[in-house]
Each structure stands twice: as structure tokens, then as C-alpha cells.
Amino acid sequence: MTTNDKIKMLRQKIDKFDDQMLEILARRFSTAKVIGEIKTKAGIHVHDPNREKEIIDRLWGKLDGKLEREDIAAIFGPIYKISKKLQNEEK
């Protein structure tokens, strides 16, 4: 197998991961939107920095040093931003 073939094969694998991540993110955002609807009805603010920290701490603990805590926060920062945007949309 040539170097280019190996790279092509690995890129196809990454493409499959990307597809799976996008599907999972879509489900996550859908769930976040429902949470936003519940929070709105209950008069609860969408932004919860304690929850964000809790998520990062939990994920960091699961990865056993495979990623730095700051890297996890960098990945999830945009996810939180989109989730909050969806939660704040007009109901």
C-alpha cells in the first residue's frame, strides 16, 4: 500500500467520524432546544457556567490525559454557544 493510499484510507475514516459527530451534535442541539423551552417556561436563565464547567470536568476525567482540559474547553465552547443560541430562539 502506498503512502497516498494509506492517507486516503485514513481520511475516509476521518470522514466517517465527522459524519457521526455531526449527527450526534444535531441530536445534542435538538435536546438543548427542548431544555431551552423548559427553562423559558420556568423562568430560568439559559446560561449556566457551572453546568459548562461540570461537563468539561467530567469529559476531562474520562479522557485520562489524552487531551488537555483547555483543549476540551476549546472544543466545547462553540457547542455551548450554539446550544445557548438555540435555547434563546423565539419559541
Backbone as numpy.savetxt, mean C-alpha at the origin, in Angstrom:
# Nx Ny Nz CAx CAy CAz Cx Cy Cz
21.23 -20.48 -21.57 20.38 -19.30 -21.57 21.28 -18.05 -21.57
20.97 -17.13 -22.44 21.77 -15.93 -22.54 21.42 -14.95 -21.42
22.28 -13.98 -21.23 22.04 -12.94 -20.23 20.73 -12.21 -20.53
20.52 -11.88 -21.80 19.28 -11.19 -22.18 18.05 -12.04 -21.91
18.15 -13.34 -22.14 17.03 -14.24 -21.86 16.72 -14.29 -20.36
17.77 -14.33 -19.55 17.59 -14.33 -18.09 16.91 -13.05 -17.64
17.38 -11.92 -18.18 16.78 -10.62 -17.81 15.32 -10.58 -18.25
15.04 -11.06 -19.46 13.67 -11.06 -19.97 12.77 -11.91 -19.07
13.25 -13.07 -18.68 12.48 -13.97 -17.82 12.21 -13.31 -16.46
13.22 -12.69 -15.89 13.05 -12.03 -14.60 12.13 -10.82 -14.70
12.20 -10.09 -15.81 11.29 -8.95 -16.01 9.85 -9.41 -16.14
9.63 -10.55 -16.78 8.28 -11.10 -16.87 7.76 -11.46 -15.47
8.64 -11.97 -14.66 8.28 -12.29 -13.28 7.90 -11.01 -12.53
8.69 -9.95 -12.70 8.39 -8.66 -12.07 7.05 -8.12 -12.58
6.79 -8.26 -13.87 5.51 -7.80 -14.43 4.33 -8.51 -13.75
4.47 -9.79 -13.49 3.41 -10.53 -12.80 3.23 -10.02 -11.37
4.34 -9.75 -10.69 4.27 -9.18 -9.34 3.57 -7.83 -9.37
3.94 -7.00 -10.35 3.32 -5.68 -10.48 1.81 -5.80 -10.68
1.40 -6.74 -11.53 -0.03 -6.97 -11.76 -0.74 -7.37 -10.47
-0.11 -8.26 -9.72 -0.70 -8.71 -8.45 -0.77 -7.57 -7.45
0.30 -6.77 -7.36 0.31 -5.65 -6.42 -0.78 -4.64 -6.77
-0.95 -4.37 -8.06 -1.97 -3.42 -8.47 -3.37 -3.91 -8.10
-3.62 -5.18 -8.30 -4.92 -5.75 -7.93 -5.13 -5.67 -6.42
-4.12 -5.98 -5.65 -4.22 -5.90 -4.20 -4.42 -4.45 -3.76
-3.70 -3.52 -4.38 -3.88 -2.10 -4.04 -5.30 -1.63 -4.36
-5.84 -2.07 -5.48 -7.21 -1.69 -5.83 -8.18 -2.18 -4.76
-7.98 -3.39 -4.26 -8.85 -3.92 -3.20 -8.63 -3.15 -1.90
-7.38 -2.80 -1.62 -7.08 -2.02 -0.41 -7.77 -0.67 -0.47
-7.68 0.01 -1.63 -8.29 1.33 -1.78 -9.81 1.25 -1.69
-10.39 0.20 -2.21 -11.83 0.01 -2.12 -12.25 -0.12 -0.65
-11.49 -0.87 0.10 -11.77 -1.05 1.53 -11.57 0.26 2.28
-10.53 1.01 1.92 -10.27 2.31 2.56 -11.44 3.27 2.30
-12.00 3.20 1.11 -13.13 4.07 0.78 -14.34 3.75 1.68
-14.58 2.48 1.91 -15.67 2.07 2.80 -15.40 2.58 4.22
-14.17 2.47 4.67 -13.80 2.99 6.00 -14.08 4.48 6.06
-13.74 5.19 4.97 -14.00 6.63 4.92 -15.48 6.94 5.05
-16.32 6.16 4.42 -17.76 6.35 4.52 -18.23 6.15 5.97
-17.70 5.13 6.60 -18.06 4.86 8.00 -17.58 6.00 8.90
-16.35 6.45 8.69 -15.81 7.54 9.50 -16.62 8.82 9.32
-17.02 9.10 8.09 -17.80 10.31 7.82 -19.13 10.26 8.57
-19.80 9.13 8.51 -21.08 8.98 9.21 -20.91 9.12 10.71
-19.76 8.69 11.23 -19.51 8.73 12.67 -18.86 10.04 13.11
-18.53 10.91 12.15 -17.89 12.17 12.48 -16.44 12.03 12.90
-15.77 11.00 12.40 -14.38 10.74 12.75 -13.48 11.27 11.63
-12.37 11.91 12.00 -11.42 12.41 11.00 -10.76 11.25 10.26
-10.49 11.46 8.99 -9.86 10.44 8.16 -8.41 10.22 8.57
-7.65 11.29 8.77 -6.22 11.18 9.07 -5.99 10.59 10.46
-5.20 9.53 10.51 -4.88 8.88 11.78 -3.40 8.49 11.76
-2.52 9.42 12.16 -1.08 9.13 12.12 -0.68 7.93 12.99
-1.42 7.68 14.05 -1.11 6.51 14.88 -1.32 5.22 14.10
-2.37 5.18 13.29 -2.65 3.99 12.48 -1.54 3.79 11.44
-1.09 4.87 10.83 -0.03 4.77 9.83 1.25 4.22 10.47
1.60 4.73 11.63 2.79 4.25 12.34 2.63 2.78 12.72
1.43 2.43 13.17 1.14 1.04 13.55 1.36 0.10 12.35
0.90 0.51 11.18 1.07 -0.32 9.98 2.55 -0.49 9.65
3.28 0.61 9.64 4.71 0.55 9.30 5.46 -0.30 10.32
5.17 -0.13 11.59 5.82 -0.94 12.62 5.53 -2.42 12.43
4.28 -2.74 12.13 3.88 -4.14 11.94 4.61 -4.74 10.74
4.63 -4.01 9.63 5.28 -4.53 8.42 6.78 -4.64 8.59
7.37 -3.66 9.24 8.81 -3.70 9.48 9.19 -4.92 10.31
8.38 -5.21 11.31 8.62 -6.39 12.14 8.52 -7.69 11.37
7.66 -7.72 10.37 7.47 -8.94 9.59 8.60 -9.19 8.60
9.27 -8.11 8.17 10.28 -8.26 7.12 11.65 -8.68 7.63
11.83 -8.70 8.94 13.06 -9.22 9.53 14.31 -8.62 8.89
14.33 -7.29 8.75 15.52 -6.62 8.25 15.71 -6.62 6.74
14.74 -7.12 5.98 14.89 -7.15 4.52 14.75 -5.77 3.90
14.05 -4.88 4.59 13.93 -3.49 4.17 14.07 -2.60 5.40
14.60 -1.43 5.19 14.68 -0.46 6.28 13.29 0.09 6.58
13.08 0.47 7.82 11.80 1.04 8.23 11.45 2.26 7.37
12.46 3.09 7.08 12.25 4.29 6.26 11.81 3.93 4.85
12.32 2.82 4.32 11.92 2.38 2.98 10.46 1.93 2.97
10.06 1.25 4.02 8.66 0.84 4.12 7.77 2.07 4.21
8.18 3.04 5.01 7.41 4.28 5.12 7.35 5.00 3.77
8.43 4.97 3.01 8.45 5.62 1.70 7.51 4.93 0.72
7.41 3.62 0.82 6.50 2.86 -0.05 5.05 3.16 0.33
4.77 3.15 1.63 3.39 3.28 2.07 2.89 4.72 2.15
3.79 5.70 2.15 3.36 7.10 2.17 2.38 7.42 1.04
2.72 7.11 -0.21 1.78 7.37 -1.30 0.48 6.55 -1.20
0.57 5.36 -0.65 -0.62 4.53 -0.47 -1.56 5.20 0.53
-1.00 5.71 1.63 -1.81 6.44 2.61 -2.45 7.66 1.97
-1.68 8.38 1.16 -2.18 9.60 0.53 -3.38 9.29 -0.36
-3.28 8.26 -1.17 -4.38 7.88 -2.05 -5.57 7.40 -1.22
-5.31 6.62 -0.18 -6.40 6.12 0.68 -7.15 7.28 1.32
-6.42 8.27 1.83 -7.06 9.42 2.46 -7.86 10.22 1.44
-7.31 10.36 0.24 -8.03 11.07 -0.82 -9.36 10.38 -1.11
-9.32 9.06 -1.23 -10.54 8.30 -1.49 -11.52 8.39 -0.34
-11.00 8.41 0.88 -11.87 8.51 2.05 -12.53 9.88 2.16
-11.87 10.90 1.60 -12.41 12.25 1.67 -13.30 12.62 0.50
-13.41 11.74 -0.49 -14.24 12.04 -1.65 -15.68 12.22 -1.24
-16.38 12.98 -2.05 -17.81 13.20 -1.77 -18.53 11.86 -1.74
-19.34 11.70 -0.75 -20.07 10.44 -0.59 -21.39 10.52 -1.33
